[in-house]
Amino acid sequence: MTEHGTAYVGFWARFGAAIIDTLLTALVTCPALLAVYGWDYFDGDNASLIAGPADLLISWLFPVVVVVAFWIYQQATPGKMVFAAKIVDAQTGGAASNAQLIGRYFAYLIAGLPLGLGFIWIAFDKRKQGWHDKLAGTLVVQTGKRSDRP
């Protein structure tokens, strides 16, 4: 979908990007959690949300810092880069502010809470914005430089 020459990135490309980012994050966090907590961490009997200080750092803070850093310095995570997508300010089309990007990350919680409806919204929205995009005032647009092109 386009508006004034801007191509918005839709649901399936963004879903694919999220899968890529999740796998990359797991490649780093799972071995680190295994090294600190052993296989018991993954057995499913752990009733607490956070197993300890290392879990807080590895599972919660590390992803926030890495994702927001990619957004600030690249306007995209590696998954979005695969799909030649970047995050921009919805009003200007320029780079989103650091405050917008940090707010966007935490707005994921709101988008995900009602059975992921805030993410599914991307498929139906005219500008392909999820609730997190609307709350942060951002868009995800096509850059025209897919990584699989020569």
N, C-alpha and C positions, 0 to 999 in steps of 0.2 A: 504494500500500500504506500502511496506517496502523497505528499502535500507540498506544493511549490518545489518540486524536484528533490524532496527529502524522502528517502526510502526507509520506512520503519521496519524493524526486525520483528517478525511475528513469533507466535507461541512455540512452534516446533523447533525453530533455530535456537531460541532462547532456552528451551528445554534441553536440547542437545548440548548447549554450552554449559548448562548447569550440571549435566551428567559428567562432562569432561572435568569441570572444576572439582566436583565431588570426588572423582577418582584420583585426581592429582593430590587433593588434600589428604585423602585416605592413605596414599602412598607415603606420605610424610608422617601423619599422625599415628597410624596403626603400629608401625615398627617402634616408634618412640613410646607409645603406651605399653606395648609388649615388653620393651626393655625395662620400663619402670615398674609395671604391675604384674607382669607375667600373663599367662593364659587365663588366669582367673578373672581378669578384667573383662574378658569376652564371653564368659560362660553364661551370662544372662541372669544369674542369681544375685547380682549386685543391685540392691534395691535403691541405692542413693543416686541422685542425679549427678553428683560430682564425687568421684572416688577419693579425691585428695588434692593437695596443692598442685601437683604435677598435672593431674587431669584437668584442672581449671586452666592451667597455662596452655597445655597441648591441645585440648579439645575445644576450648571456648575462646581464649584470648588470641592464640596463634591465628586461627582462621579469620577473625575480625581484622587483625593488623595486616595480614597478607592481602586479603581481598580489598580492603580500603586503600592500601598502598598501591596495588595494581590499578585501581580506579583512579587514584590521584595522578599517578605517573604515566599510565598508559591509556586511560579512559576506558579500560576493558580488562577483564580477567583473561587468562590463557584460553578458556573455552569461548569467550566472546571473540577473541582474536581469530580463532579457527573459522568463525562464521563472518569475519570482517565486519564486526559490530563494535560500536563504541557508545558510551554514555555521554549525553550532552545535556545542557540546560534546555528545558522545554521552551522557554521564552526567546532566548537569543540564538540557540543552536551552537553556541560556543561551549567551551569547557565548563562543566558543572563545578561549583565551588566545593571546597573541602567540607564545609558544613552540610551542603546538600548530599554529598556522597556518604558521609557518616550517618546522617539521618536516613538515607536510603537503605543502608545496611540494617538499621534497627527497625525500619518500617517493614522489613521482611517478616518480622514476627506478626505484625498485624495482617499482612497479606496471607500468611500461612495458617493463622488460627482457625478461621471458619472453613475447615476442610480444603484448604488451598484455593479457595474461591478468588482471592486477590491475585493469584498467579494465573488462574484459568481466565480471568477477566481480560488478559492480554489478547486472547483469541477473538474477542468480540469488540474490543475497543477500537475506535476509528484511528487513533494514533498508536495503537498497540502498547498502551501503557497499563502496567499492573498497578495495583493499589500503592505499592511501594514507590513507583515512579510518580504517581499523582501526588502522594504526600510529600515527596522530595522535590517535585518540580523538574523531573528529568524525563528524557526520552532515550530509547536505544535505537540508533540509526545505522544504516549500512554505510561502510566507508568506501566500498568499491574496490578494495584490495584484498580479496580472499587469499588465504595462505596457500591454497592449492593451485593458484594461477602462476604461470611463468613470470 
